[in-house]
Amino acid sequence: MLHCVHEYCMNNAKNIYVLKTDFLEYLEIERGRSLRTVENYDRYLIRFFQHANVTQVSDITERSVRDFRLHLNRSPGNKVKGQTQATMKKNTQNYYLIALRSFLKFMKKRGVEALAPDTIDLAKVGERHLDLISGEELSRLLHAPQGDDLKTLRDRSILEMLFSTGLRVSELTSLNRDLDLSKDEFSIRGKGEKVRVVFLSLDAKKVIKEYLAARGDMDESLFISLSPSHVKGSERSARLTPRSIERLVKHYAIKAGITKKVTPHVIRHSFATNLLENGADIRSVQAMLGHAHIATTQVYTHVTDKHLRDIHKKFHGKREEK
């Protein structure tokens, strides 16, 4: 038996919710996970604990996990366009299992006897589907904001920034106006508190400079709400929220005549596929997107593999004419 002097070994019977709190604090402080991620893990674990009637770590067994998986698999999915999906998606089910595995790994790390994390296999999911727009549609989207008023300059800056940098929408909204536009790059702190470098195109720099020059406020945020309550000096933060950016992108996609669903993440997809189609290597794209694992980036290669058909036609099956 493992000999352990850690306090956790003395508290194997510790209430599961106390241990959960320790785990969530570990995620936030030591692993640098965002508050949203911590809140999600909390929700996933509570659902498992309540369903399996878990009060101690020893209550987590292969049987209780299997019963929970059946429960998830038979649960209704989210509402889409007013209709509830018949069953929960496999990738959503996996969020619960990943949270539970992480919790068990934390228990093992602290010397607590617990179910082996690797006994929990994730549900098999189909190949990830990417929502993409064509290059022509992207061009129409970027040019949809027309005019030289402050709102139009702001909106054009947002669209150009998204495509130039490949930023996540949460990263975009975190930016402040003290961005050094004399350079073509800047650092951003992304998921897991990891810092990476992203790059600004000439078009993005130009319109952002115009936008900032037209601003007459003192707010530190780069992208702000221009509603009357903010313009008149409301004490509320003027910083645009991710939801506001999503609505803005949807508005201009409709204006550009794009019938597909367009979100800030779709523009991020366009950023990645554009780089790969123009010859960038996948490791560089991984770094620019801020992906922790290369497998996450490799989903884009399936989209750009269409050029292989042209290579096949050009070089395959050629025979010398006699």
BELLIN-V256416 format. One record per residue. N is the residue number from 1. PHI is phi in whole degrees, -180 to 180 (* if undefined). OMEGA is omega as a letter, one per 40 degrees, with the letter a starting at -180 (* if undefined). D_FIRST is the distance of its C-alpha to the first C-alpha in Angstrom with 1 decimal. Layout:
# BELLIN-V256416
n: (N N)
phi: (PHI PHI)
omega: (OMEGA OMEGA)
d_first: (D_FIRST D_FIRST)
This chain:
# BELLIN-V256416
n: (1 2 3 4 5 6 7 8 9 10 11 12 13 14 15 16 17 18 19 20 21 22 23 24 25 26 27 28 29 30 31 32 33 34 35 36 37 38 39 40 41 42 43 44 45 46 47 48 49 50 51 52 53 54 55 56 57 58 59 60 61 62 63 64 65 66 67 68 69 70 71 72 73 74 75 76 77 78 79 80 81 82 83 84 85 86 87 88 89 90 91 92 93 94 95 96 97 98 99 100 101 102 103 104 105 106 107 108 109 110 111 112 113 114 115 116 117 118 119 120 121 122 123 124 125 126 127 128 129 130 131 132 133 134 135 136 137 138 139 140 141 142 143 144 145 146 147 148 149 150 151 152 153 154 155 156 157 158 159 160 161 162 163 164 165 166 167 168 169 170 171 172 173 174 175 176 177 178 179 180 181 182 183 184 185 186 187 188 189 190 191 192 193 194 195 196 197 198 199 200 201 202 203 204 205 206 207 208 209 210 211 212 213 214 215 216 217 218 219 220 221 222 223 224 225 226 227 228 229 230 231 232 233 234 235 236 237 238 239 240 241 242 243 244 245 246 247 248 249 250 251 252 253 254 255 256 257 258 259 260 261 262 263 264 265 266 267 268 269 270 271 272 273 274 275 276 277 278 279 280 281 282 283 284 285 286 287 288 289 290 291 292 293 294 295 296 297 298 299 300 301 302 303 304 305 306 307 308 309 310 311 312 313 314 315 316 317 318 319 320 321 322)
phi: (* -63 -91 -140 -109 -66 -56 -66 -67 -86 -133 -62 -93 -57 -54 -61 -74 -69 -65 -62 -62 -60 -64 -66 -67 -63 -60 -73 -86 -85 -96 68 -74 -69 -62 -64 -63 -62 -63 -65 -61 -59 -65 -64 -68 -60 -62 -67 -57 -71 -67 -90 55 -85 -120 -135 -60 -66 -76 -85 -123 -60 -66 -66 -69 -64 -62 -68 -64 -65 -61 -64 -66 -101 -80 -67 -85 -76 -81 -127 53 83 -115 -82 -66 -57 -137 -66 -62 -61 -69 -69 -58 -66 -58 -66 -69 -64 -63 -67 -61 -63 -63 -67 -63 -64 -62 -61 -62 -90 83 -90 -68 -151 -57 -63 -57 -75 -81 -97 -90 -80 -67 -74 -118 -71 -59 -61 -99 -99 -83 -129 -119 -74 -61 -69 -67 -61 -61 -63 -64 -65 -98 -65 -72 -116 133 -127 -78 -60 -62 -65 -63 -63 -67 -65 -62 -63 -64 -65 -65 -59 -75 -70 -106 72 -66 -71 -63 -68 -70 -61 -72 -83 -69 -110 -76 -82 -57 -82 -84 -79 -110 -97 -148 -155 -96 -133 -95 -106 -59 65 63 -83 -99 -139 -101 -123 -125 -104 -78 -62 -62 -64 -60 -61 -73 -66 -62 -64 -63 -66 -65 -85 -73 -120 -104 -112 -64 -77 -69 -73 -113 -122 -73 -111 -68 -54 -63 -83 -62 -85 93 -61 -75 -67 -66 -89 -61 -66 -94 -55 -64 -63 -65 -62 -65 -63 -64 -61 -59 -75 -65 -65 -61 -82 76 -93 -86 -74 -73 -121 -130 -57 -71 -65 -66 -63 -60 -63 -58 -68 -67 -62 -63 -66 -65 -99 103 -68 -83 -68 -66 -67 -65 -57 -65 -71 -82 79 -79 -73 -125 -62 -61 -66 -78 -65 -60 -75 -67 -65 -74 -90 -73 -62 -69 -65 -61 -67 -65 -60 -62 -75 -114 -90 73 -75 -121 -68 -77 -94)
omega: (a i a i a a a i i a i a i i a a i i i i i a a i i i a a a a i i a i i i i i i i i a a a i i i a a a a a a i i i a i i a i i a i i i i i i i i a a a i a i i i a i a a i a a i i a a i i a i i a i i a i a i a i i i i a a i i i a i a a a i a i i i i a i i a i i i a i a i i i i i i i a a a i a i i i a a a i i a i i a a i i i a a a a a i a i i i a i a i a i i a a i i i a i a i i a a i i a a i i i a a i i i a i a a i i i i a i a a i a a a a a i a a i i i a a i a a i i i i i i a i i i i i i i i a a i i a i i i a i i a i i a i i a i i i i a i a a i i a i i i i i a i i i i a a i a i i a a a i a a i a a i a a a a i i i i i i a a a a i i a i i a *)
d_first: (0.0 3.8 6.3 9.3 12.8 14.5 16.6 15.3 11.9 14.3 16.3 14.4 17.5 19.9 22.8 22.6 26.0 25.0 22.1 24.7 27.0 24.5 24.1 27.9 28.6 26.2 28.2 31.4 30.9 28.4 29.1 32.8 33.1 36.4 36.9 37.9 34.7 32.7 35.0 34.5 30.7 31.0 33.4 31.2 28.1 30.2 31.8 28.5 27.1 30.5 30.8 27.3 27.6 24.3 23.6 19.9 17.5 16.0 19.6 19.6 19.2 20.9 23.6 24.4 24.6 26.8 29.0 29.4 30.5 33.1 34.2 34.8 36.4 38.9 39.6 43.0 43.2 44.9 48.7 50.7 54.4 54.4 52.7 49.1 47.2 46.3 42.6 40.2 40.1 37.1 36.7 36.7 34.0 31.9 32.2 30.2 27.5 27.4 27.0 24.1 22.3 23.0 21.6 18.3 18.1 18.8 16.0 13.5 15.4 15.0 11.2 11.8 10.0 13.1 15.0 15.1 18.4 19.7 20.0 22.9 26.0 29.1 32.4 34.8 37.8 41.2 42.4 43.0 46.7 48.4 51.3 53.9 57.5 60.0 61.3 64.6 62.9 60.9 64.2 65.8 63.0 63.1 66.8 66.9 67.2 70.9 72.7 72.4 71.6 68.5 66.5 67.3 66.4 63.1 62.3 63.4 61.2 58.1 58.7 59.4 56.4 54.1 55.4 55.7 52.2 50.1 48.6 46.6 48.7 46.4 46.7 50.5 50.9 48.9 51.6 54.0 57.6 57.1 56.2 57.9 60.2 61.7 58.7 57.7 54.0 51.7 48.0 46.2 42.8 41.3 38.1 35.0 37.4 38.1 41.5 43.8 47.4 49.9 53.5 56.8 59.7 63.2 64.0 61.1 62.0 65.7 65.2 62.6 65.1 67.8 65.6 64.6 68.3 69.4 66.9 68.5 65.5 63.1 59.8 57.1 55.8 57.0 57.4 58.8 60.3 64.1 64.6 67.2 64.7 62.9 66.1 67.7 64.9 62.5 59.6 57.2 55.6 57.8 55.0 55.0 51.9 50.2 51.8 55.2 54.8 53.9 57.1 59.1 57.9 58.6 62.1 63.1 61.7 64.1 66.9 66.3 66.7 63.2 62.3 58.6 56.0 55.7 53.0 52.0 49.1 51.7 53.4 50.1 49.9 53.5 52.7 49.9 52.0 55.1 53.3 52.0 55.3 57.0 54.8 51.9 48.7 45.7 43.5 46.3 46.5 42.8 43.1 46.2 44.6 41.4 39.1 35.5 35.2 38.0 37.4 38.8 42.0 42.4 43.6 46.9 47.5 48.3 51.1 52.6 52.4 55.8 57.5 56.1 58.7 61.5 60.1 59.9 63.5 64.7 63.1 62.3 64.6 67.5 69.8 72.6 75.9 78.1)
